[in-house]
């Protein structure tokens, strides 16, 4: 007799469904009201590089720029603590570098040097954004086809629902807190899709296996057993990934901060969705053994005639 502990995950499915709906409503509302704060990769703008003699205080630089009206300035180190890169979401001005230099020189005992003043075009235009959105929808459709082919149509709907759930909540997080959305964050969202899909596939594979192997037990009991059996793997994978992402978000610097935060939120939500969103959809569609039992082979009639 198995001594494996079975947790009643599905006993909380209604509460989990309410939480997911609430998070999705908040995320969609934030995206509708606030929208995403696109970075220069999407909008274009100006780039100014300033050289300091001593390591610079980024927060002080941001405050100095806000005083002279550059509220949207993105300030980060560039290679070393004395090289400062400033991104400004505005049209190029040949005198912009000198204006920024004068604003930062005020109250500084050290001498600052203007090293670069140039216009940066948008790397992702409106047309490319539209194509990216269509590409994302096509990717979700192909994932649904793949999961339906490998498992069953109900599993494919559950997997796509979990992926859409994760992406919307990550986007909503960036909309609520008005964090910069640049190409690194877009890359993180694509990574979240891959992470969440992998986790969902592992759980789905165990659910299918148990539906075929466990002849006794209701669908609810089989789902709980499957989720309990994969819990250890899910927690170990998620925790080790989260440790790396926390380190990146704290010590990785400004360049990859958005990337690390997006992945951090995505891994947390993806771990939750592989248990409670994908599995919840399966329960809502009344998954049963008949859906997953392999078809019985028809016995061929043997002709005994000589």
N, C-alpha and C positions, 0 to 999 in steps of 0.2 A: 504494500500500500504506500502511495506517495505521501511524503511528509512535507512537500512543498507548500509554503504558505500562500493562500489565494486571497488577494485584496479585492474588496468590492468596489472596483473603479466605476462600474456602470451604475452603482447605486447613487452616485453623485452626478449622473449624466444630465439631469434636468437643470441642476444648479450651474453646471459647467456650460450648458447651452445658453442660459441666461447671461452668464459672464461674457461669453463670446459675442453674443448679440449686442450687449452693452458696449464692449470694446470696439466692435465694428461700427456701431452708430456714432460713437465719439470720434473715431478715426475719420469716417466719411464726413462727419460734420466739420471737423477741423480742416480737412482738405478742401471742403467747399467754402468755408469762411476765410481761413488763413491762406490756403494754398501752400505750395512748397516754396521755400526761400532758395531759389536757384543760385548756385555759385557762378563764378566767371566762366567756368567750362560751358555753361549753358547760355549765359547772357553776354559774355564779352566784357571788356573794360580795360583799365590801365594797370600797369605793373611798374612799381618803383622799388629799386633796390638801394638801401642805405648801408654804408659801412661805418661801424662804431670802432673806437679804439679799445673799449672794454666791453665785456658781456652786457647785453642790453636787457632792460626790463620790459617785457612785452606788454604787460598790463599798463605800465606808465605810458608807453607809446600809443596804445589804443586811446587812453584818456586824452593825451595831447592832440590826437587827430580829431577826436570828438569835439574838442573845444573850438577847432577851426572849421567844423561842419562836415567832416568826413566820418559820418556815423556808421557807414557800411563797410569800413575798411577791414580787411582780413590781414592780420599781422602774424608772421611766423618767421622762425629762424631759417636760414638757407645755407646749409653746409656747416656753419659754426655759430656760436652764440653771438659773435660780433657782426655777422652778416644778416641783415633784416630784409625780408621781402614783404612788400605791402601791395595788396590787391585792392583796387578801387573800382566799383561798378559804375563807371561814367565814361563819357566819350574822351578820346585822347586830347590832351592839351600839351603842347610843347613846353609850356612853363610849369606843368604840374609837378615835375620832379623838384624844381627849385622851391615851389610853394610848400611842398611837404618837408623838404630839407629845412627851410626857415622855421616851420612850425615845430619841428623836433629839436632844432638847435637851441630854442629858447630855454634858458635855465640849465643848459648842459655845460659842464666844465670841459668836456672832451670835444674834439673836433670831429664832425661828421662829414662823410664823403658821399656824394651822389654817384652811384655806380651804373645805374640803369634807369631809363625812363622810356617805356614803350607801350604800345597798344597791343592788347591780346584779343584776337578775334574769338568768337564763340566756337568751341569745338563741336558743339551739338546744336544744330539749328532747329528751327520749327519743323522742317520736313523730316529731319532725322529723328526727332522726338516722336512724330507721328508713326514713322516706320518702326521705331523701337517698340511703341505700344502695340502695333499690329503684330510685330514679331513675338512679343510676350504672349499675346492671345493665341497665336499659332503654336507656340511652345507648350502652352497649357493644354491645347487640344491634342497635340501629339503625345503628351504625357498621358492624357486620358485614354487615348487609343492603345498605347503601350500597356498600361496597367490593365485595361479591359482584356487585351489579348493574353497577358501573362496570368491574370487572376480571373476577374469577372467584372461585369459592367458596374455592379454596385461598388466594388472596390475602387474603380476608376473615378467615380463621382465623389467618393469620400476623399481620395487623394487630392483631386483638383480643388475640392472645397477647403481642405487643409492648407494647400499652397496659397490660394487666394486670400484666405484668412490671415496667414502670416505676412504676406506682402502688404496688405491693406493696413495692418496694425503697425508695421514698421514705418510705412509712409505717414500714417497718422501721428506717430510719435514725433517724427521730424517736423510735421506741420504744427503740432501743439507747442513744442518748445522752440520753434523758429530756428532750427539748426540748419546750417548750410547744406544744401543738397548738390553735390558735385559728382564727377565721374567716379571717384573712389566709393561714394555711397551707392551709386548705381551698381558698381561691381559687387559690393557687399550684398545687395538685395538679390542679385543673381546667385551668389554663393549661398544665401539663405534658402533659396528655392532648391538648390542641390542638396543641402544638408537636410532640409525638412522632408524632401522626397525620399532620400535614402532611409531616414528613420521610419517613415511611413511604410516603405516597402518591407523593411525588416519585420515590423509589427504585423503587416498584412500577411506575410508569408507564414508566420506562426499561427495566425488565426485560421488560415486555410488548412494548414497541417492538422490543427486540433479539431476542426470541423470534420475532417476525414477520419481522424484517429479515435476521437472520443465518441463512442457510439451512444453513451448515456450522457444526459445533461442537457439543459435548455440552452438556447442561444446566449442568454445572459451569462450563464455559468461558464460557457466555453470562452466568451469574450473576456471575462474576468481572469480566467486561467491563462489565456494567451498574453494578456497585458501584464500579468504578474510574472510570467516566465521571461518576458523581455525587459522587465523593469531594471534589472541589474545592469544589463548591457546599455540601456538608454541612459541611466544615471552616470555610469562611468564615462561614457562618451561625452555627455553634456558637461559634466563637471570639469573634465580635463580641458575641453575646448573653452569653457568659460574662464578658467584660470589664465589661459594664454591671452584671451581677449581683454580681461581686466588689466593684465600687465601692459598690453599694447595701448589701451585707452588712457592709462595713467602715465606711462613712461615713454610711449611711442612718439610723442611730439604732435604738433599741430597738423603735420602733413597727412597723417593716417588716423587722426582722432575720430573723424566722422565715419571712416571705414570700420574702425573698431567698435564704435557705439552702435552702428547699424547691425553689425554681426552679433553683438552682445544681446541686443533686443531680439533679433531674429532667432538666435539659438534658444533663448528662453521661451519664446512664443512657439517655436517649432517643436520643442520637446513636449510642450503642453498639447499642441494640436495633434501630434501623432497619436496621443492617447485619447484625448477627449473630443477632437473634431472629426477625424477620420472614422474612429470607432463609433461615435455618436451618429454619424450619417448612416453607417451600416445598420445600427440598431433601428434607426428611424425608417429604413427601407425593409425592415423585417428579414434580415439575412438569416438563412436557415441551412441545414445540412444538405437539402435537396439542391441548393444553388451551387454547391461545391463538390458534391460526390461525382467522381468520374463516371461517364456513361457506361452502362453495362454492355459488354460485347454480345452481339446477337450470335446465338449458336447456329452454325452452318448446318444445313440439312445434308445428311449423307445419303447418297444414292446407293442402295444395296443391290440394285439390280445388276445381274451379270453383264 
